[in-house]
């Protein structure tokens, strides 16, 4: 067998392209605001994770440009060796302070953060318990770990207790890893019950707050603040590619835990560090998040409008509680056809199919920003209403 046979036999994407139903790798010709340009055409963006709308903020852009002028375009090495700038250390200090933690550590991407931290914490004699809807970076972090991975049903605390009970008598170290906000479904982890189970079965808690920081809680600190249980969480992970308008990721927690990961995570030690412009962007976003709380308020105003709008129209939005609002379609072909008509009507959204969601539960993933206007949101609802009736969804 030729190892490339699998490549030759992969025809699914090209078939979708030929049918005009291929939705991925669409080149955007503008900044990622509430409106974007694709193929020269203006489109309303409801497929972005730019929750606070900071990618085009003048202070953010100025900070990135100034960082390039001072530090150049890249660090040319890993954090472990020559790739640590005073800018990285300033960001880690600020993040730890913002998150009310002893220490923080930055990685070059959010994916690497989960991959590196989880595989470092979970040793060969340890157990890691994961939600079946956890992000792919968590899945891969567990695959790289030498410990045993045990999955439980999505956000089902009874099922989590079932699997924890199976290993109640073991001496193994235990880590529960879950998303704070689930990236496709838009629901929030049931932290009070999860924390109760972690204490009962002597497990630590690691929460991926990629879609929570800048979104949940009075100050935008994420899931722990939302539930008023920040210190029930042992390790918090966050990304910079969403509310922080940049690229990278971080973990925050007790100093001795962060110190250990800092000296053992291969994804940190053997990868080039975040470039100066990316770091400066996050610092500027932190300033804005702390000084402009009205952005968070506006994000939730827009979220409530869209959730209520879709619900009143009769769409199935699942258990969404956040700016991520899925519109369940069902079969993949139908989902792609719905996406195509949205696209033709000037709406950019994301069709999501298996394995990102269970087979037969394809959906249009929509997500909203603080900077969406009333007019943009009204047009989105009007377009969905028209297409929903056409497809028999409402």
C-alpha positions in Angstrom: 0.0 0.0 0.0 1.1 3.5 -0.8 1.0 5.7 2.2 -0.5 8.5 0.0 -3.5 6.3 -1.0 -5.6 7.9 1.7 -4.9 11.3 0.2 -5.8 10.1 -3.3 -9.0 8.6 -2.1 -10.2 11.7 -0.2 -12.7 13.1 -2.6 -15.4 14.6 -0.3 -14.1 18.1 -0.3 -13.6 18.3 -4.1 -17.1 16.9 -4.6 -18.5 19.7 -2.4 -16.4 22.2 -4.4 -17.8 20.9 -7.6 -21.3 21.3 -6.3 -20.7 24.8 -5.1 -21.2 23.8 -1.5 -17.7 24.0 -0.1 -17.7 26.5 2.8 -14.2 26.4 4.1 -10.9 28.4 3.6 -12.8 31.5 2.3 -10.4 34.3 1.9 -11.4 37.5 3.7 -10.1 40.7 2.2 -10.6 43.0 5.2 -10.1 43.2 8.9 -12.2 40.8 11.0 -14.9 43.3 12.1 -18.7 42.9 12.3 -18.6 43.4 8.5 -16.0 41.8 6.2 -15.3 41.7 2.5 -15.1 38.5 0.6 -14.7 38.4 -3.2 -15.2 42.2 -3.1 -18.6 41.8 -1.5 -19.6 43.2 2.0 -20.9 40.5 4.4 -22.1 40.5 8.0 -19.7 38.4 10.0 -21.5 36.1 12.5 -18.8 33.4 12.3 -16.1 35.1 14.4 -14.8 34.7 17.9 -14.0 38.4 18.1 -16.4 38.8 21.0 -15.5 42.3 22.2 -14.7 43.5 18.7 -11.2 44.6 19.6 -9.3 43.6 16.5 -9.7 47.0 14.9 -9.5 49.1 18.1 -7.1 52.0 17.5 -5.2 51.4 20.7 -4.7 47.8 19.9 -3.4 48.5 16.4 -1.1 51.2 17.7 0.3 48.9 20.4 1.1 46.2 17.8 2.9 48.7 15.5 4.9 50.2 18.4 6.0 46.7 19.5 7.3 45.9 16.0 9.2 49.2 15.9 10.9 48.4 19.2 11.4 44.6 19.2 11.2 43.7 15.5 8.9 41.2 13.9 9.8 38.0 15.8 11.7 36.5 18.6 13.6 33.8 16.6 13.6 31.3 19.4 11.7 29.6 22.2 10.8 31.1 25.6 13.2 28.6 27.2 16.3 30.1 25.4 16.4 33.4 23.5 12.7 34.0 23.0 11.7 35.7 26.2 11.2 39.4 26.1 10.4 41.7 29.0 7.0 42.1 27.1 6.3 38.4 27.7 7.0 38.8 31.4 4.8 41.9 31.7 2.0 40.1 30.0 2.2 37.1 32.3 2.3 39.4 35.4 -0.8 41.2 34.1 -2.7 38.0 33.3 -2.0 36.5 36.7 -3.2 39.7 38.3 -6.3 39.9 36.1 -7.2 36.3 36.7 -6.6 36.6 40.5 -3.9 33.8 40.3 -0.3 33.5 41.6 1.2 33.0 38.2 0.5 32.7 34.4 2.4 31.3 31.5 2.0 32.1 27.8 2.2 29.7 24.9 2.4 30.5 21.1 -1.1 29.2 20.3 -4.1 28.2 22.3 -3.9 24.7 20.8 -0.4 24.3 22.1 -1.4 25.6 25.5 -3.8 22.7 26.1 -1.6 20.2 24.3 1.5 21.2 26.3 -0.1 21.7 29.7 -2.3 18.6 29.8 0.3 16.3 28.5 2.8 17.6 31.1 0.4 17.4 34.1 -1.0 13.9 33.3 1.8 11.4 34.0 1.8 7.6 33.2 0.1 6.7 36.5 -2.5 9.5 36.3 -6.1 9.7 35.2 -7.7 12.5 33.1 -11.5 12.8 32.9 -12.8 14.7 29.9 -16.2 15.9 28.6 -17.1 14.3 25.2 -17.6 17.7 23.7 -14.2 19.1 24.8 -12.2 21.0 22.2 -9.8 19.1 19.9 -6.8 20.6 21.6 -7.9 19.0 24.9 -8.4 15.7 23.1 -4.9 15.9 21.6 -3.4 16.9 24.9 -4.8 13.8 26.5 -3.6 11.6 23.6 -0.1 12.9 24.2 -0.3 12.3 27.9 1.0 9.0 29.2 -1.9 8.6 31.6 -5.4 7.1 31.0 -8.2 9.1 29.5 -11.8 8.5 30.6 -14.6 10.4 28.9 -18.0 11.3 30.3 -21.3 12.4 28.6 -21.5 16.1 27.6 -22.0 18.3 30.7 -23.6 15.3 32.5 -22.5 15.5 36.1 -24.2 12.2 37.0 -22.1 10.4 34.3 -19.0 12.2 35.5 -19.7 10.8 39.0 -20.2 7.4 37.5 -16.7 7.3 36.0 -15.1 8.9 39.0 -16.6 6.3 41.2 -15.1 3.6 39.0 -11.7 4.8 40.0 -12.5 6.0 43.6 -10.1 3.5 45.2 -7.1 4.1 43.0 -4.1 6.0 44.2 -3.7 7.7 40.8 -3.6 11.4 40.4 -6.9 12.7 38.9 -7.5 15.7 36.6 -11.0 16.8 35.3 -10.6 18.8 32.1 -13.5 20.6 30.6 -14.4 23.6 28.4 -15.9 26.5 30.4 -18.1 27.4 27.4 -18.4 24.7 24.8 -17.3 26.0 21.4 -20.1 24.5 19.2 -23.0 24.2 21.6 -22.5 27.5 23.5 -23.5 26.1 26.8 -21.7 26.6 30.1 -20.1 23.8 32.2 -22.0 23.0 35.4 -19.1 24.0 37.7 -20.9 23.9 41.1 -21.7 20.2 40.7 -18.3 19.5 39.0 -16.4 21.1 41.9 -18.4 19.1 44.4 -17.5 15.9 42.6 -13.8 16.9 42.3 -13.6 17.4 46.0 -15.5 14.2 46.8 -13.2 12.0 44.6 -9.9 13.9 45.2 -9.5 15.3 41.7 -8.1 18.6 40.4 -10.0 20.9 37.9 -8.6 22.3 34.7 -10.9 24.6 32.7 -10.4 25.7 29.1 -11.9 29.2 29.2 -11.0 30.0 25.6 -14.6 31.2 24.9 -15.3 32.4 28.5 -12.6 35.0 29.2 -13.8 38.4 28.1 -17.3 36.9 28.0 -18.4 35.5 31.3 -18.4 37.1 34.7 -18.7 40.7 35.9 -15.1 41.5 34.8 -14.8 38.9 32.0 -12.6 36.5 34.0 -14.5 33.5 32.8 -16.3 30.5 34.1 -15.1 30.7 37.7 -16.2 34.3 38.1 -19.5 33.5 36.4 -20.3 30.9 39.1 -18.6 32.9 41.9 -16.2 29.9 42.3 -12.9 31.1 40.9 -10.7 29.3 43.3 -12.6 26.0 43.0 -10.7 25.8 39.6 -7.1 24.7 39.9 -5.8 25.6 36.4 -7.5 28.1 34.0 -6.5 28.1 30.4 -7.3 30.9 28.0 -6.6 32.0 24.4 -5.7 35.3 22.8 -7.4 34.6 19.4 -10.8 35.6 20.7 -11.6 38.4 23.1 -7.9 39.4 23.1 -7.7 39.9 19.4 -4.4 38.3 18.9 -2.7 34.8 18.7 -1.5 32.6 21.6 -2.7 31.1 24.8 -2.0 31.0 28.5 -2.6 29.0 31.7 -2.9 30.5 35.2 -2.9 28.9 38.6 -0.7 28.3 41.6 3.0 29.3 41.1 4.4 25.8 41.8 2.1 24.3 39.2 2.9 26.9 36.5 6.6 26.7 37.4 6.5 22.9 36.7 4.8 23.3 33.4 7.2 26.0 32.4 10.1 23.6 32.8 8.5 20.5 31.3 6.0 21.4 28.6 7.5 20.4 25.2 5.0 22.6 23.4 6.6 25.6 25.2 10.2 24.6 25.3 10.5 23.5 21.7 8.3 26.2 20.0 9.1 29.8 19.0 7.6 32.3 21.4 4.8 34.7 20.6 6.0 37.6 18.4 6.1 41.1 20.0 3.1 42.5 18.1 0.9 39.6 19.3 2.0 40.2 23.0 1.5 43.9 22.8 -1.9 43.4 21.3 -3.0 41.3 24.3 -1.7 43.9 26.8 -3.7 46.6 25.0 -6.8 44.4 25.0 -6.4 43.9 28.8 -6.3 47.6 29.3 -9.5 48.1 27.3 -11.3 45.2 29.0 -10.4 46.7 32.4 -11.3 50.3 31.4 -14.3 49.8 29.1 -16.8 47.4 30.9 -19.6 48.7 28.6 -18.2 46.5 25.9 -19.1 43.4 27.9 -22.5 44.8 28.6 -23.1 45.5 24.9 -22.0 42.0 24.0 -24.6 40.5 26.3 -27.3 42.9 25.0 -26.6 41.7 21.5 -26.5 38.1 22.7 -29.9 38.4 24.3 -31.4 40.0 21.3 -30.2 37.2 19.0 -31.1 34.3 21.4 -34.6 35.7 21.9 -34.9 36.4 18.1 -34.0 32.9 17.0 -36.2 31.3 19.8 -39.2 33.4 18.9 -38.8 32.4 15.2 -38.8 28.8 16.2 -35.2 27.7 15.6 -33.6 25.0 17.6 -30.7 26.6 19.4 -30.0 23.8 21.8 -28.8 24.7 25.3 -26.8 27.8 24.3 -26.4 30.4 27.1 -23.6 32.5 25.5 -22.8 34.6 22.4 -22.3 31.2 20.6 -25.7 30.4 19.3 -26.0 27.2 17.2 -28.8 26.7 14.7 -29.4 23.0 14.4 -30.1 21.8 10.9 -29.6 18.0 10.9 -28.1 16.4 7.8 -24.8 17.6 6.4 -26.0 18.3 2.9 -28.9 20.3 4.1 -26.6 22.3 6.4 -24.3 23.1 3.5 -27.2 24.2 1.4 -28.5 26.4 4.1 -25.0 27.9 4.5 -24.7 28.6 0.8 -27.9 30.6 0.8 -26.8 32.5 3.9 -23.5 33.3 2.0 -25.4 34.4 -1.1 -27.5 36.7 1.1 -24.4 38.4 2.6 -24.2 36.5 5.9 -21.0 34.7 6.9 -21.6 31.9 9.3 -19.9 28.5 10.0 -21.4 25.2 9.0 -20.4 22.5 11.5 -20.5 18.8 10.8 -19.1 15.6 12.3 -16.7 15.0 14.0 -17.0 18.5 15.5 -20.7 17.6 16.3 -22.3 14.1 16.5 -23.4 12.6 13.1 -26.8 13.8 12.0 -26.6 17.0 14.2 -25.0 19.4 11.7 -25.5 23.0 12.6 -24.8 26.6 11.6 -22.6 28.0 14.3 -23.3 31.7 14.8 -21.5 34.0 17.3 -21.8 37.6 18.1 -19.7 40.7 19.0 -20.1 43.8 21.1 -19.7 45.8 17.9 -22.6 44.3 15.9 -25.1 47.1 15.1 -28.9 46.7 15.6 -29.3 47.0 11.8 -26.8 44.1 11.2 -28.5 41.9 13.7 -32.0 42.6 12.4 -30.8 41.7 8.9 -29.4 38.4 10.2 -32.7 37.5 11.8 -34.7 38.5 8.7 -32.4 36.3 6.5 -32.6 33.4 8.9 -36.4 33.7 9.0 -36.7 33.6 5.2 -34.4 30.6 4.9 -35.8 28.8 7.9 -39.2 28.8 6.3 -37.7 27.7 3.0 -36.0 24.7 4.6 -39.0 23.8 6.8 -37.0 24.5 10.0 -39.5 26.9 11.4 
